[in-house]
Amino acid sequence: MTIRGVAHRGYPAKFPENTLSSFRAACELAFTHLELDVQLTKDGVPVVFHDTSVERMTDGTGRIKDLTLKEIKELSVKGIERIPTLEEALDLLKDRLIVDIELKQAGDLYPGLEKTVLDTLKKKDMIEQSFLASFDHYSLAKARELNDKIGLGIINHGSSPALFPLAKELNCEYMSIRYEFITDEIIAKCEAENIIMIPYTIDDEKDMQLVVKNPSLLICTNELEHWIKVYKQQ
């Protein structure tokens, strides 16, 4: 039985986020989607990591953009793992689930990030198995200019009527907003415009009932086994 849901950074409730072990666990639990974060190293290699700096998750210091891949690979994630490259993550995930790649772009923080990620997806023949998402909507526009086939997803903290014209302009398949902002009106609007709404990030079983009651929603969660329990009870 597949579990319809987005495994947020893999399975961070039990494994270090954005690591291969975390991704492997999500695959083994048969989730349909997995979200990961991508940034560029100093030498232009896309790596999977959430924060712009490495202090929270590793034994090192500094910003991802100021460290080379060699320096990144010398860091220990929670004392047990290494930061994976995007290519390493895709090798693990290929043909297993849909990959939601969040571009951690912010203005001009990572020049060339969009092209580099798209080139990596093409190399791995995973354009159709993936989609790109970002809080930076200029980054999404740039990705659309580079590729007219890649799936795109708008991320926004709250709801806004401005999101729907943008989604139409960029031909976005997905939209992610904080679950507290989701209303019946927004759900109906997404359904009418063939947009998959991803409420994030829902970890409490009581809050998960929102998704159970509205099967067009695609949950994003850190608590994979909590969602499996609720999902199987519907």
N, C-alpha and C positions, 0 to 999 in steps of 0.2 A: 504493500500500500504506500503510495507516495503521499507526502504531506505538503499541502499547498501553503507555502509560506516562504518568507525571506529570512534566511539565517544571517543575522546581523554580525558581521565580522567573523563568521564561522559559528563557533559555539563558545563564546567568551565566559559563560557562566561556569564552564568546567575546564576550559583550555585557554592559554594566552591568546588574546584577540589577534586576528589577522596573521595567524601562523598556519603552517601546513597541517599540524595536528588538529587545530580548531576547524579547518576546512574539511579534513578527512572525517571528523565526527559528524558534521552536518550531512555529508554525503551518505554516511552509514545509516543516518536516521531518515534518509530518503526525502529530504526537503527538495522542493522544486526549484528554489532560487537561493542564491547566496550573495551577500553583499561584501565587498572588500574596498579598501581605500588605496589610491595610488598617488605617489609623488615621484619626483625626479631627483636622483643623486647629483652631486656636483659634476660628474662626468656623463650625465644625461641618461642614466639607466632607470627605467620605471621600477620602483620597489613598492611593496605592499606595507603600508604603515599609515596610521591615522593622524597622529600629532605632527606638527611641523618640526618639533624638536624631539629628541630621543629619550629624555630623562625619565619620563613616567614609566616606560615599558622596558628600558634596557639599563645596563650598567655603564652606559656612556653618557656623554654630554654633546651638545651642539645641535644644529639644525640639519635636517635631511639634505637640504640644498647645498650645504657647505661641506658635506662629507662625500668621499668617493665610494664607489661600490665596495672596494677592498676594505675601506674603513668601516662601512656599514656591516659587512660580513664578519668582522671581528667582534661585533657587539653580541652580547648574550641577552635574549629576551626572557625575562623572569628566571634567568639562570639555567634554562633548559633548551632554548631554541634559538634559531637565527632568523633575521628578517628575510623573508623570501622576496625574490624578484617577481615581477608580474609574470614573466615567462614560466618560472617554476610553479607558480600557483595555477596557471592555465594548464600546464602539463598534468597536474593532479585532477583538475576539474573538467577537462575535456570530455564531452559526451556523457556527462553525469548530471548536470543541472544547468539552469540559466544563471549566468554570472552578471551581477549588478555591480558595475565598476564605478565607484564614486571618484571623480576627478577632484583632487584637493587643490584645485586652482583658486587663486585669490588675486585678481588683477593680473599683474605680470610676474607673479611669484615664480612660475615655472614656464618660461618661454618654450614653446614646442611640445608641451605635455600632450596636447590633444593628438597631434600627428604621431608622436612616438607610441602612444597607446594604441592608436588605430593600426599602425604598422605592425605592432606586436600581435594584435588580433588577426590581422591578415596572414602573418607568418604562421600562426597556429591554426588557421582556417576556422576561426571562432567568431567571425562577425555576426553570424546568424544565431549563435548561442549566447550572445552577450548584449548588454546595453550600457550606455554611458549615462551617468547622472551627476548632477552638481548643484551646489548652492550658487555657484557663479554662472549665471545664465548667459553671459557673454562667452564663456567657455563652451557651453552647449551650442551656441550659434556658430562658433568656430568649427566645432566638430561636424556640424551639419554641412558647412561649406566644404569640408574636406571629404565627406562621405554621405551620400544620399540614401544609403541602405541601413546604416547602423541605427539600432534603436536608441532612443533618448528618453531621459527622465528628469523632469524638473523637481528640484528639492526646494522647499520653502518652510520656514518655521511655522507660519500661520497661513490661513486661507486668504485669498484675494481674488476678486473678479478679474484682475489683470493677468492671472496665470493662464486662463483658458485661451485668450487670443494668442498669447505667446506659444502655448502648446500647439495650437493649430498652425501657426506660422512655421514652427520648427518641425512639425509632424512628430510630436512626442507621443509615445505610447504609454508612458508612465508619469504619475505625479505623486510626490511624497510630501505630506505635511504632518505636523504633530497631531496625534490622534484626538487631542482635546478640541481641536478646531473643526473636526469633521461633523457635518450635519446631514440630515436626510436630503436637503437641497443639493449639497455638494456631491453626495453619492449619486443622485439622480442625474446631475449634470455630467459627471464622468461617464456614467452608463450611456447617456444619450450621445456623447461624443467619442465613445469607444476608447476611453482613457482608463487605464488600470490605476486605481487609487491605492497607494501604499501608506497606511497609517503607521507612524513610527513614534517611539519604540515601545511596544506593548509587552510588558513582562508580568503583569499581575493577571491571574486567572479570571478575576472578575471583569477586568477591562477587556479581556479577550472575547467576552460575550458580544461586544460590539461587532466583531468580525464574524462571529458565528451567525449573528442575526442578519448580516449583510454579506452574503457569499461572494459578491463582486469585489469586495475588498481583499487586498493581498497583504497579510500581516507581516510586519518586520519586528523580529523579537530576538532577545538575547537568551531567553529561557525556552529553549527548543522543546524540552520534554514536558514543560507545562503546557505549551501549545498543542503538542501531540495528544495529551490527555483530553484537552477541551475539544480538539478537532475530531477525535474519534467518538466523542459522546454526542455529536450533533446528529 
